[in-house]
Amino acid sequence: YGVSDLFYPDHQFEKICERQNVPAIILGPRLQDYAERNKVYLHGFGSDIGNGHWNQLGHRIAGELIARDLCADGILK
């Protein structure tokens, strides 16, 4: 599709948050890494697997990453 940086929105959001001194949890690259390492799809359902919105596994992994970051930063205990 001619996209040079799949994570452009993530990078821009991270820069905005850094400028405002607001913590951000960036998931895109981490979800891709998980999917590649585990050879799974985190998006799509049924015949459209690999496309669209997060599927059940995608939501579970995103939740685990968010919880891990919040706990590591001392926001949650």
N, C-alpha and C positions, 0 to 999 in steps of 0.2 A: 504493500500500500504506500510505499515511499516514506515510511516513518523512519527517521534517522535515530530517534531516541524513544523507545517504548515507554520509558519512565520519565519523560519530560515533565508531566504534571507533578509527579512525586518530587522531582528536583526543584521545581519552581515553588511548590508548597513549602518544602524544607527551607529554601532560601528566605521566603517571606517570614516564616516562623523564627528563623535565626535572627533576622533583622529586628523583629519585635520582641526578642528574648522569650519566646513561647516554645515550650517543648512540643515536639511532634514525633509521632510514631509512623515511620514510613514503611509500608508493607510490601509494595510492588516487587522490588528486587528480592526481598526475602522469600516471598511466596513463590517467585519463579525459581529461586534456588532450591526450595523444598520440593517443588514439583519435578524439577530435573533430577535431583538426587534420588528421589523415591519413585520416579517414573510413573507419576500419577497426574490426573487432571484436576485442577481446583475450580474450573469453570465449566458450566454447561450441564445439561441433563439429557439422558436418553440418546437419541440419534444426533443431538447437537452438542455432544460432549466436547469440551475444549473451547467452547465459544460462549460468549454472553456473561451472565452474572455468575458469582461464586455459587458452587454447589454445596452440599452438606459438608463435605470434607474441607472445601475452601473456607467456609465459615468457621469450622472447628479449628483449623490451623491459624487463621487470622486471630481468633479469640485467644488461642494459646500464646501467640506472639505478643499480643497486646497485654495480656495478664503478666507475662514474663517481664516485659519492659516496665510496667507499672510497679511491679514488686521490686525489681532491681533498682529502680529510681527512688524507692521508699515511699511512693505514693500510696500503695496498698501493702498491707502486711498479711 
